[in-house]
């Protein structure tokens, strides 16, 4: 099969690899599409450490074409979204239903749940991001990370539910449980940020303030009807502008969909006393955030979310149903499509903020 392989920081090329085979508890997916996420950019740039060589991509959507031993709840021909939540369903956290916090999750390790890989090149192990490596023609994934969806849903338009869109939707709907009539500020108007706004609007938020330094992203948030206000400022200027738009007190909810230096502080300072700030994104593993203690004495709350805190088998099919009903127009966020050969170009364009959400069609 053909796959986009990174053998060094900043390097990625299309290579021919042997087709992978699933082992016990796994399925092989013939990929139809893969979303392009800022996490791919961060791994490629070395900001999020991972082993090399590695096939990037972690928002796969496709059709099951082989089922490994012990898997009885999938069949060849099933349409699936490949989630980044790779839970073992047996550890302490999974037993509590916190699948997103699985203690055995492999994430950036580049391996499957058993610590081995399914790809190789000339006898050398080739790793996969989030047990997927979806910038390829095939992906072997744990059955727990494959989510069956209705067969009439367009796989070429829904790959973003594997990570970015579920992260944004889940942050607003599952983690924060945004209340009707509330005010929301979202730092970052990229794919995750737009999905967060969409989730907040679906929950009944009446004021959504989008903050980003890229004017074209703010314009898109307005065009899509997701943002009621936009701000192209940062830091103290952004906080002052947010307060001015919210009667001087701050928003009810603040979401940091960027994870750069200072962005979480902006979200926390931009909410009212008693408000809730949610950390969603991280651009660099070395980023830290600080806050004055008085903010918490004023009953401000700060939490985080990984992958939107969703339960994939419950929430992703529900998001798909809402999409098919026209209530979550997720594909409106897509503004670029690519062939597999164009993955290096796609990652460069995302890193340069030239696109909001791209999809590789396979």
C-alpha positions as CSV (number, residue, x, y, z in Angstrom):
1,X,0.0,0.0,0.0
2,X,1.0,3.7,-0.4
3,X,1.5,5.8,2.8
4,X,2.9,9.1,3.9
5,X,5.9,8.3,6.0
6,X,7.9,10.7,8.2
7,X,11.5,9.5,8.8
8,X,12.8,12.7,10.3
9,X,11.5,15.9,11.8
10,X,10.0,18.0,9.0
11,X,10.4,15.2,6.5
12,X,7.5,13.3,4.9
13,X,7.3,11.4,1.7
14,X,5.0,8.9,0.0
15,X,6.3,5.3,0.2
16,X,5.2,1.8,-0.8
17,X,4.7,-0.4,2.3
18,X,3.5,-4.0,2.6
19,X,-0.3,-4.2,3.3
20,X,-0.9,-4.5,7.1
21,X,-2.9,-7.4,8.6
22,X,-5.0,-7.2,11.8
23,X,-4.2,-9.3,14.8
24,X,-6.6,-10.3,17.7
25,X,-9.0,-7.6,18.7
26,X,-8.3,-5.5,15.6
27,X,-9.8,-4.6,12.2
28,X,-8.3,-3.5,8.9
29,X,-10.0,-0.5,7.3
30,X,-9.7,0.4,3.6
31,X,-9.5,4.2,4.0
32,X,-11.8,6.4,2.0
33,X,-10.7,9.7,3.5
34,X,-8.6,11.2,6.3
35,X,-8.8,14.6,7.9
36,X,-5.8,16.7,8.3
37,X,-5.2,18.0,11.8
38,X,-2.8,20.4,13.5
39,X,-1.6,17.5,15.6
40,X,-0.1,16.0,12.4
41,X,1.7,19.3,11.9
42,X,3.0,19.4,15.4
43,X,4.3,15.8,15.3
44,X,5.9,16.4,11.9
45,X,7.6,19.5,13.3
46,X,8.8,17.6,16.4
47,X,6.8,19.7,18.9
48,X,4.9,16.5,20.0
49,X,7.6,13.8,20.3
50,X,6.9,10.5,18.5
51,X,9.1,7.7,17.2
52,X,10.3,7.5,13.5
53,X,9.6,6.3,11.0
54,X,5.9,7.0,11.4
55,X,2.9,7.2,9.1
56,X,1.0,10.3,10.1
57,X,-2.8,10.9,9.9
58,X,-5.3,10.1,12.7
59,X,-8.7,11.0,11.3
60,X,-9.5,8.0,9.2
61,X,-12.8,7.1,7.7
62,X,-13.4,4.0,5.6
63,X,-14.8,0.5,5.2
64,X,-13.8,-2.6,7.2
65,X,-12.2,-5.2,4.8
66,X,-10.7,-7.6,7.3
67,X,-11.6,-8.6,10.8
68,X,-9.0,-10.0,13.3
69,X,-9.5,-13.0,15.6
70,X,-11.9,-12.4,18.5
71,X,-13.7,-9.5,16.9
72,X,-17.4,-10.4,16.6
73,X,-19.1,-7.0,16.5
74,X,-17.7,-5.9,13.1
75,X,-18.2,-7.4,9.6
76,X,-16.5,-6.8,6.3
77,X,-18.3,-3.9,4.6
78,X,-19.1,-1.9,7.8
79,X,-18.5,1.8,7.4
80,X,-16.4,3.2,10.3
81,X,-14.8,6.3,11.7
82,X,-11.4,5.6,13.3
83,X,-11.3,7.4,16.7
84,X,-8.1,8.6,18.4
85,X,-9.6,7.1,21.6
86,X,-7.9,3.8,21.8
87,X,-9.2,2.3,25.0
88,X,-8.5,-1.1,26.5
89,X,-11.9,-1.4,28.3
90,X,-10.3,-3.2,31.2
91,X,-8.0,-0.7,33.1
92,X,-9.1,1.4,36.2
93,X,-10.3,4.4,34.1
94,X,-12.1,2.3,31.5
95,X,-13.9,0.4,34.2
96,X,-15.2,3.8,35.4
97,X,-16.4,4.6,31.9
98,X,-13.6,7.1,31.3
99,X,-12.5,5.5,28.1
100,X,-10.8,8.7,26.9
101,X,-8.4,8.4,30.0
102,X,-7.5,4.8,29.4
103,X,-4.3,4.0,31.3
104,X,-3.1,1.7,28.5
105,X,-3.7,4.2,25.6
106,X,-0.7,4.4,23.3
107,X,-1.3,7.9,21.7
108,X,2.0,9.2,20.4
109,X,4.0,6.0,21.1
110,X,3.4,4.9,17.5
111,X,2.4,1.3,18.5
112,X,-0.7,-0.7,18.8
113,X,-2.2,-1.5,22.3
114,X,0.1,-4.5,22.6
115,X,3.2,-2.4,22.1
116,X,4.0,-3.7,18.6
117,X,3.6,-2.3,15.1
118,X,1.6,-3.5,12.1
119,X,3.8,-1.8,9.4
120,X,7.3,-2.4,8.3
121,X,9.7,-1.4,5.6
122,X,12.7,-3.6,4.6
123,X,12.5,-5.3,8.0
124,X,12.3,-2.0,9.9
125,X,9.2,-1.3,12.1
126,X,7.1,1.6,10.8
127,X,5.0,3.3,13.5
128,X,1.5,4.8,13.2
129,X,0.0,7.8,14.9
130,X,-2.8,7.0,17.3
131,X,-3.0,3.4,16.1
132,X,-4.1,4.7,12.7
133,X,-1.5,6.2,10.4
134,X,-4.5,7.2,8.2
135,X,-2.4,9.0,5.5
136,X,-2.4,5.6,3.8
137,X,-4.6,3.3,1.8
138,X,-5.2,0.9,4.7
139,X,-5.1,1.2,8.5
140,X,-5.2,-1.5,11.2
141,X,-6.9,-0.2,14.3
142,X,-8.1,-1.7,17.6
143,X,-11.7,-2.7,17.3
144,X,-12.4,-0.4,20.3
145,X,-11.3,2.6,18.2
146,X,-13.4,1.8,15.2
147,X,-16.9,3.3,15.3
148,X,-19.6,1.9,13.0
149,X,-21.7,4.6,11.4
150,X,-24.8,4.5,9.2
151,X,-23.9,3.4,5.6
152,X,-25.7,6.3,3.9
153,X,-23.4,8.9,5.6
154,X,-20.7,10.3,3.3
155,X,-17.3,9.0,4.5
156,X,-15.4,11.5,2.4
157,X,-17.0,14.3,4.4
158,X,-16.9,13.0,8.0
159,X,-13.3,11.9,8.7
160,X,-12.8,14.9,11.0
161,X,-15.0,13.1,13.6
162,X,-12.0,10.9,14.3
163,X,-10.4,13.7,16.2
164,X,-10.8,17.5,15.6
165,X,-14.6,17.7,15.2
166,X,-15.4,15.3,18.0
167,X,-12.9,17.2,20.2
168,X,-14.6,20.5,19.5
169,X,-18.2,19.2,19.7
170,X,-17.4,17.2,22.8
171,X,-15.7,20.1,24.5
172,X,-18.9,22.2,24.3
173,X,-21.6,19.4,24.5
174,X,-20.0,16.8,26.7
175,X,-17.3,18.4,28.8
176,X,-18.7,21.9,29.4
177,X,-22.4,21.1,28.8
178,X,-23.0,24.6,27.6
179,X,-26.4,26.0,28.7
180,X,-29.0,27.6,26.5
181,X,-28.8,31.4,26.4
182,X,-25.2,31.5,27.5
183,X,-22.2,33.4,26.1
184,X,-19.1,31.6,24.8
185,X,-15.7,32.7,23.7
186,X,-13.5,30.4,21.6
187,X,-9.8,31.1,21.2
188,X,-8.9,29.8,17.7
189,X,-11.1,29.6,14.7
190,X,-9.5,26.6,13.0
191,X,-11.2,23.2,12.5
192,X,-11.4,22.4,16.3
193,X,-12.5,25.9,17.1
194,X,-15.3,26.0,14.5
195,X,-16.5,22.6,15.8
196,X,-16.5,24.0,19.3
197,X,-18.6,27.0,18.2
198,X,-21.0,24.6,16.3
199,X,-21.4,22.5,19.5
200,X,-22.0,25.6,21.6
201,X,-24.7,26.8,19.1
202,X,-26.3,23.4,19.1
203,X,-26.6,23.6,22.9
204,X,-28.3,27.0,22.6
205,X,-25.5,29.5,23.2
206,X,-26.8,32.9,21.9
207,X,-23.4,34.8,21.9
208,X,-20.3,33.2,20.5
209,X,-17.2,35.3,20.3
210,X,-14.4,33.9,18.0
211,X,-10.8,35.1,18.7
212,X,-8.1,34.5,16.1
213,X,-5.3,36.5,14.5
214,X,-6.1,35.1,11.0
215,X,-8.8,37.4,9.5
216,X,-9.9,34.8,6.9
217,X,-10.7,32.3,9.7
218,X,-12.8,34.8,11.5
219,X,-14.6,35.7,8.3
220,X,-15.4,32.0,7.8
221,X,-16.7,31.6,11.4
222,X,-19.1,34.5,10.6
223,X,-20.0,33.2,7.1
224,X,-21.0,29.8,8.6
225,X,-23.2,31.5,11.1
226,X,-21.2,30.1,14.1
227,X,-19.7,33.4,15.5
228,X,-21.9,36.3,16.5
229,X,-18.7,38.4,17.1
230,X,-15.1,38.2,16.0
231,X,-11.9,39.6,17.5
232,X,-8.5,39.7,15.7
233,X,-6.5,40.6,18.8
234,X,-4.7,38.6,21.5
235,X,-3.7,38.8,25.2
236,X,-4.9,41.7,27.3
237,X,-6.5,43.4,24.2
238,X,-8.6,40.3,23.6
239,X,-9.7,40.1,27.3
240,X,-10.7,43.7,27.3
241,X,-12.7,43.3,24.1
242,X,-14.4,40.1,25.4
243,X,-15.5,41.9,28.6
244,X,-16.8,44.8,26.5
245,X,-19.0,42.4,24.5
246,X,-20.3,40.7,27.7
247,X,-21.5,43.6,29.8
248,X,-18.1,44.0,31.5
249,X,-18.2,40.7,33.3
250,X,-16.8,38.1,30.8
251,X,-18.3,35.2,29.0
252,X,-20.0,32.2,30.7
253,X,-17.6,29.7,28.9
254,X,-14.2,30.1,27.5
255,X,-12.5,27.5,25.2
256,X,-8.9,27.4,24.2
257,X,-8.7,25.6,20.9
258,X,-5.1,26.6,20.2
259,X,-2.9,25.7,23.1
260,X,-0.1,28.3,22.4
261,X,1.6,30.5,24.9
262,X,-0.9,32.8,26.5
263,X,-4.1,31.4,24.9
264,X,-5.4,29.5,27.9
265,X,-4.8,32.6,30.1
266,X,-6.9,34.6,27.6
267,X,-9.7,32.1,27.9
268,X,-9.6,32.1,31.7
269,X,-9.3,35.8,32.0
270,X,-12.1,36.3,29.5
271,X,-14.8,34.4,31.5
272,X,-16.9,35.9,34.3
273,X,-16.6,35.0,38.0
274,X,-18.2,31.5,38.3
275,X,-17.5,30.8,34.6
276,X,-15.8,27.8,33.1
277,X,-12.7,27.7,30.9
278,X,-11.8,24.5,29.0
279,X,-8.3,23.7,27.6
280,X,-8.7,21.8,24.3
281,X,-5.6,22.1,22.2
282,X,-1.8,22.0,22.6
283,X,0.6,23.0,19.9
284,X,3.8,22.2,21.8
285,X,4.3,19.7,24.7
286,X,6.4,22.4,26.4
287,X,3.7,25.0,26.7
288,X,2.6,26.0,30.3
289,X,0.0,28.3,31.6
290,X,-0.3,30.4,34.8
291,X,-3.1,32.2,36.6
292,X,-3.6,34.3,39.7
293,X,-5.2,32.6,42.6
294,X,-7.8,35.3,43.0
295,X,-9.5,34.0,39.8
296,X,-10.3,30.7,41.5
297,X,-11.4,32.5,44.7
298,X,-14.0,34.1,42.4
299,X,-15.1,30.6,41.6
300,X,-13.8,30.5,38.1
301,X,-13.4,26.9,37.0
302,X,-10.6,25.5,34.8
303,X,-10.7,22.1,33.2
304,X,-9.4,20.3,30.2
305,X,-10.7,17.8,27.7
306,X,-9.0,15.1,25.7
307,X,-10.7,14.2,22.4
308,X,-13.8,16.1,23.6
309,X,-14.3,13.7,26.6
310,X,-16.7,11.7,24.3
311,X,-17.6,8.0,24.4
312,X,-16.9,7.3,20.7
313,X,-19.4,4.5,20.2
314,X,-22.1,6.6,21.7
315,X,-21.3,10.1,20.6
316,X,-19.9,9.8,17.1
317,X,-23.0,8.0,15.6
318,X,-25.1,10.7,17.3
319,X,-23.0,13.4,15.7
320,X,-23.4,11.6,12.3
321,X,-27.2,11.5,12.8
322,X,-27.3,15.2,13.6
323,X,-25.2,15.9,10.5
324,X,-27.5,13.8,8.3
325,X,-30.5,15.8,9.8
326,X,-28.8,19.0,8.8
327,X,-28.3,20.2,12.4
328,X,-24.5,19.9,12.4
329,X,-23.2,21.0,9.0
330,X,-19.7,19.7,9.6
331,X,-18.7,19.5,6.0
332,X,-19.1,23.2,5.7
333,X,-15.8,23.5,7.6
334,X,-13.9,21.7,4.9
335,X,-12.2,24.2,2.6
336,X,-9.6,22.0,0.8
337,X,-9.3,18.4,-0.5
338,X,-6.1,16.6,-1.5
339,X,-4.8,13.4,-3.0
340,X,-2.4,11.2,-1.0
341,X,0.5,12.5,-3.0
342,X,-0.4,16.0,-1.8
343,X,-0.1,15.3,1.9
344,X,3.3,17.2,2.3
345,X,1.7,20.2,0.6
346,X,-1.4,19.9,2.7
347,X,0.5,19.9,6.0
348,X,2.6,22.9,4.8
349,X,-0.6,24.8,4.0
350,X,-2.2,24.0,7.4
351,X,1.0,25.0,9.2
352,X,0.9,28.3,7.3
353,X,-2.8,28.9,8.2
354,X,-3.7,28.9,4.5
355,X,-6.5,26.4,5.1
356,X,-8.9,25.7,7.9
357,X,-9.8,22.0,7.5
358,X,-8.4,19.8,4.8
359,X,-9.3,16.2,3.8
360,X,-7.2,13.6,2.0
361,X,-9.4,11.6,-0.4
362,X,-8.1,8.1,-0.9
